[in-house]
Amino acid sequence: MRVAICGGTGFIGSALTEHLLKNGHEVTVVTRRLPPDHKRDPRLVLYTWDEIASHPELMEGIDALVNLAGSSLSQRWTAKAKDSIIHSRLTTVAAVAKLVEALHSKPGVVIQASAIAVYGTSWTNTFDENSPKRVMDFPSDVVSRWEDAADSIQGVRLVKLRIGVVLGNQGGAFPIMRLPYRLGVGGKIGSGRQWLSWIHLEDIVRLIEFCMTHPEAEGPVNATAPEPVTNDQFGQAVGRAYHRPHWFPVPAVMMKAVLGEQSLIILEGQRILPAKALELGFKFRYPRLQEALNGLANEQG
């Protein structure tokens, strides 16, 4: 297959590129600027957003397009940052919609990144792809608008990949989440009862490839492991994986003082199940948290 990845130099995009190349696919990466030392591979091509906007014919013949582009939520939520977060997502989705419309030979599938924030937060409810969207805070508003914008991508099979917390050593939230444990001061955050819906980096790239090759995959698809955990359970598992104590609780008021509004990502949560992926027969390599964390710890040596 020939696959285009928008945002292909980021945390998930880089891993997806490596995975697809290893499996014999051709990959076209679209990014804001070309890295000076990108990996040399005859099956890998890089373009900027400006290049494909000016010459959409460069993308003729792609079999699948994955759009992972968008400014990270992991920044202080100033008014300027919020505008940037929303604008980056809506702009890239609009660019993808325009590209798909311009192509004579359209891709068989577009996989558009989304996030589990679309369900809102809850201490007690369990959500799957049949659960309604709930706008109740900034993250859920961003994702709801993001998904609505994705509906402008017409004429192709569209997958909205609702991503949870991705666990990997090279980026994302996990290196920061494990840091207190490596320093010996790990513990639950707030009450510790808030849910954490996670997925191993290896499984999310495999799930993206699965959605490419399975025509039944369409609409919302939750990219989370089948066994979500509470914050306290997560911390205990990190402690076991890295042989560190889980004993130093961080009060919610401290997180709010340090992070402001952004603290709700850590202090609230959602229990998400990947019902559609399981129904379609996707097999998680890391369905349980302890196995995933042990693997990440061993990977580091």
N, C-alpha and C positions, 0 to 999 in steps of 0.2 A: 504493500500500500504506500501511497504518497500522502504524507500527513503534514499539515501546516499547524504550527503552534504559535499563537500570539501570546507574548509574554513568556517565550521559551527560554529566557536566560535567568528566570527567577528560581526560587527554591523548588517548587513542584515542576516547573517547566524544564529545568535542567535535568532532573531525574527522569522525567518522561522522555526527553530527547535521548538520553543515554539508553533507556530501556528499549525504545523503539528501534534505534540503530542496532542494538545488540540482537534484536529479533528480526533483522533483515529489512526493515522498512526504510523508505526514503523520507527525510525530514526537512521541512522548510520552516525556519524560525523567523518570526516577525518581532522586532524589538524597537525601542525608541532610538537606540544608537548601537552601532556595531561594535562589539568588544574587540580590542586590538589583538588579542591572543586567543581567539576562539578555536575550538578543537578542529583540526583538519581531518575531514572525512569526505570522500567522494560522494557520499549519499546525504551530505548535510549542506544546506544552502541557507544563508542569512540575508534578510532584507529589512530595511527600516519601514516604519509605517508610512512615511512620505513616499518611499519608492513604490509600495503597492497601491497607494492612493493615486499616484500618477500613472502607474502601469499595472492595472489589475490583471492584465493578460499574463503577467508573471505567475499567477496562481492558477491558471487554467490546468485542468487535469488532476487537481488534488482530489483524493478520495475522502478525506476527513479533515475538518478544521476544529482545533481546540483553542478556545479563547480563555486564557488564564490572566489576562492583563487587568491591572487595576491597582491603585495606590493602597498601601497597607493600612489596616485599622490600628496597627500597633504604633501609634504616635499620639501625642497629646492632642485632645480633641478641642482645639481652638476653633473659632468660627472659620478662620482661613483653612485649617486642616480639614474640617468637615466639608467645606466647599470643594476642596481638592479631591477628597475621597469620593464624593458623589460624582463630580465632573469627570474624573478619570474613568470611572466605570461606564457612565452613560456615553462618553465620547468613544471609547473603544468598541462598545456594543454597536453604536451607530456606524462606526467604520466597518465592522464586520458585516452588518446588514447591507451596507452600500456595496461592499466587495462582492458578496454573494449574489446580489441583484445584477451586478455587472458581468458576472461570469456566464459564458455560454454553456460550459460544461460544469454544472454545480456539484459540489461535494455531496456524497451520500448522506453525511451527517455533520452537524455542527454541535460540538459539546461546549456549552457555555458555563463557565464557573459561576457558582452562586454560593450561598452559605446557609448553615442551619439556623442562623439568627432569624431567618424568615418566619420561624414558628413562634417567635417570642420566647420568653423565659417562663419556667415553672418549676416549683419544688416537687410537684406530685404527678403531673401529667406525663404521659409517654406519647411521643409523636412519631408518625411515619409519613410516607408520601401522600397518604389520603387526608392528613390533618390540614386544616385551613391555615392560610397565612394570617399572622397577627402582628399588626404594627403597634408597638408599645414603647419603643425607645429608639435612639439613633441607629444602632445596628440593624434592627428589624425594618426600619424605614428605608435605609440604604438598600438592603437586599430586596425588599419588595419593589422598589423603583427599578432596581437592576434587572429583576426578572421581567417586569412589565416591559422594559425597554427591549429585552431579548425577543419578545413576541414580534418585533419588527423584522426579524430574520425569517424570511419567507421562502417557500419552495424547497425546503430540505427537512429531513428528520432532525428535530431539535431536542437535545438533552440538556436539562438544567441540573448541573451537578452541585448538590447542596453539601458543601464541604464542612466537616468538623475540624477539631484540632489535629493537625497533621504532625506525627511524631517522627523526627529524623535528626541526625546529628549535625547536618550541614546548614540548618536554617530553621525558619519557623519559630514557634513559641517554645519548643522543648528545651533548647540549650539554656534559656533563661529560667524555665520552670525547674530544671534539675540543679541549677547553680547553688541554691541554699543548701541542698543536701550534700553537695561536694564540699561545701564549706563547713558542714557539720551543724547547720542551724535550720534544717528542714522541719516542716510541720504543717498542720492544716491551716487553711486560710479562712478567716471568718468562722462560721459554724462548721465548715467541712462537709455539710450535707448537700451542697449544691452539686448538680450533676455535671459530669464532663463526658462529652461524646467525642471520641478520638478515632484516629485511624493511622496505621503505620504507613510511612511514605511508600514503601514497596507495594502495599495493597492499593493505594490510591492510583498509582500509575498503572497497575494491572487492571483496576476497575475502569479506568479511562479507555484502555485498549479493549477491554471486554465490551464496553458500550459502543465502540467503533464497529465491532465485528458481529454484534447481535442486534438485528433490526427491530427486535421487540423492545429494546431499551429506548424509551421515548418519554419526554416530559420530565418531571422531577425525579431525580435519583439521589438518595441520601448516600453520601460518601463518608460513612462512619462504620466502625467495627460493631459486631452484633452484641457486644457486652459493654455498654457504658458503665461508668463507675462514678462514685461520689468523689469530691475533692479529697476527702480524708483517705478513702481507699486508694486513690491515685498516689498520694504522698507516701503511704505505707509501701506500695509496690515500688516506687522509686527508691525508697530507703533500702528495701531488700536487694534490688538490682545493683545498687552501688555500695552496699554494705555500710550504710550510714544510718544514724538514728532519725526517727520521725517523732520529734518531741517539742519543737519550738513553735507554738501557735502564733499566727499573725492576726491581730485583731482587725475586724472589718473597718473600724474607724481609721486605723493607720493606712490601710489601702486607699480609702477614700481621700485621705489627706495628701497622700503621695501622688495618686493617679487622677484624682478628680472624677469626672463623669466616666472616664474610661475604666474605672474599677468595676463597673457592672459586668464587664466581660468575665472577670475572675470571681466576683461575688454572687453572680446569678448563673443559671445554667439551664440546660435542656437535656432530657433523656430521649435520645433519638435512636430509632431502629432502622436498619437498612432493608426494609421489607422487600422493596422491588428487586434489589440486587440478589437477595437470597431466593426470591421467587423465580428469577430467571436462571438460577443455577451458578451464580458466582461463588467461588470458594475462596474464603479469606485465608491467607497464609498465616496471618497473626490475628485470630479471632479473640484471643484473651490478652489482657493487658500485661500480665507478668511475663509472658513469653516475648511480647514485643519489646518490653523494657530490658529484659535480659539480653535479647539480641542486640539492642543498641549499645548496651554496656560492653558486650563482648566485641562489638565492632570497633570500639574505641581502644580496646586493649587495656 
